[in-house]
Amino acid sequence: MRGQWFIITAVSIIASLALFSLSLTIPVELDVTEPARVSEGFYFKNFAEELNKTVNYCLIDSLDCEREIKWFIAYARKKLAGMGYNLVVKNRTSLLSFPIKFYIELSSERANISQVFSFP
């Protein structure tokens, strides 16, 4: 009979310690979207690279560069606005003469990045 009480006591002590340790743990909620929300530099660099690709494709394929570039800028502006970014792109030169210079500015509540690029 003493062995049974020993086992019952040991099981109840272990269960109470396990419940006590569970009550001390703090639930942690990870926000995996945080890096994407503070990635102004990534979006700025990515936009500049894609704009450069658009200009290069226009040269290679003899496309209507002005129309293609304006369409890409409008598309990117709309997508970035949906994520809380304001994209400003100003031509420093004509879209019909090469190299084309752009002033690009990307701003949000946390940051403001701007630079002049020359493509190609």
N, C-alpha and C positions, 0 to 999 in steps of 0.2 A: 504494500500500500504506500510506503514511503517513496518508492521509485516513481509511482504514478504522479504523486504530488510534485515531485522534483521536475518531471517532464512538463507538467501543466504549468508550473511556475516559470520554468525556463522559456516556454513558448509565449506566455503572456508578457514576460519582461521583454523579449525580443520584439514582439508585436508592438508594445507600447513605445519602445525606443525607435522603431521604424516609423511609427506614426508621428512621434515627436520630431524626428529629423525631417520628415516631409513637411511638417508645419513650419519649420524654420527656413526652408528654401523659398527664395523669391522668384516668382515666375518672370522669365525674361522673354520679351517680345522683340525679335530682331526686325529691323526695318531694312530690307534688302534693296529698297528703291532709293535710299539716300544717296549713293554714289551717282546715280543717274540724274538726280535733281540738282546736284552741285557740279555739273560737268560742263560749265561754260567753255572752258578751254578745249575740251574734246569736241564739242559741237562747232566751235569756231574753226578749229583746224580742219575738221571733216568738211565743213561747208566750203572752205577755201580750196581744199583738194578737189572736191566734186565740181566746183566752178571751173577750176583749171582743166579738168577732164572734159567738161562741156565745151570749153573754148577749143581744146585740141580736137575733139570730135568734129566740131564745125569746120575746122581747117582741113582735116583729113577727108571728110565726106562732102565737102563743098555745100554745106547746108546753109540755110538762112540764119546766119549767126545771131543777128539782132533778135529775131523772134525766139530762137532756141534759148539764148541767154536770159532774156526777159521771162520766158516761161519757167525756166529753172529757178530763177530768183523768186518769182511769185510762189512757186510750189514750196520752196524751202522756207520762205517767210511764213506761209500758212502753217506748215508742219511745226516750225519752231514756236510760233505764237500759241499753238495748242499746248505746248509744254511750258509756257510762261516766259518765253524769250522774245525780245524785240530785235529784229534783224533790219539793219539799215545798210543798203548797198548803193553807192553813188559812183557813177562813171567819172573818171578823171580824164579819159580820152574817148573818142568816138568808138562805138561798137564795130565800126567797119574798118578801122585802121589797127594795125598790129605793131607792137604789142598793146594790148588793152590794159589800162590801169583802172583798178577799182579801189575805192575806200570802203572797207567792210567794218561794220560795228555790230557787236552782239552784246546786248545788255539784258540784265534781269534784276531782281531785287537785291541780289548779292554781289554782282560783279558787272563790270563794263570793260569789254575788250575791243580794241580797234587797231586797224593796221591798213596800210596801202599795199596792194598786191599788183604785180605786173604779170600778165599771162600772154602768151606762152614764153 
